[in-house]
């Protein structure tokens, strides 16, 4: 397994865990109606977005070079 594939696999886990934590926090808000939990869940959107941007960046960086982009 190449280093690039390892990084992509790890970043996939980061994104998946960020999404799961966000969903768990939303479920906790639904059960408790706590505004504090809601604000923490909404703050977790930053982690989800960062995880997905990181994954997208690694996928783009792993593409082989072509004529226009050596």
N, C-alpha and C positions, 0 to 999 in steps of 0.2 A: 504494500500500500504506500502510495507516495505521500509526501508531506502535505501536499495540496488536498488530497482526498481526506487525510486525517483532520485537517483544519476544517474542511467543509462538514465532515461528520460531527465534529465537536460543536460547530456553530449551529448545526441543525438541532442538536440537543439543547443548546442555549435558547434558541427560539421556541422550541416546544415547551420547555420548562417555563419560560416567561409567559407564554400563552396559558398554560395550565394554572399558574399562580394567579394570573389575572381573572380567569374564570372561577377559581376557588374563592377569590376575594369578592367577586360579584355574587356568588352563591351565599357567602357569609353575610353580605349586605342584605340580600333578599330575606334571609332568615332572621336577622337582628334589627333591620331598619336603622342601623347605626350610621350616622353621617361620617364619623371618623373612619369607618371601614370603607365607605363609599369613596371618600377622598383618597384613601390609600390605594384602592382599586383603580381609580382614575389616574393616579400618579404612575401606576404600573404600565399604563399605555406607553409611556416613554421607554420602558424596558422592552416591551414587545416590538415597538418600532425600531429601536436600536438593534435588537436581535435579528429582525428581518432585513434591515439595511446591511448589517454585517454579513449575513448569509448571501444576500444578493451580490455584494461586493466580492466575496470569495468566489462565487460562481462565475462572475465576469472575469476575474483575474485568472481563473483556471483554464479559460478558453485558450486553445492553441493560437499561435500567431498566424496572421494571414499577410497578404501582399501589402495591404495598406497599414497594418499595425504589427510591426515586427516585434 
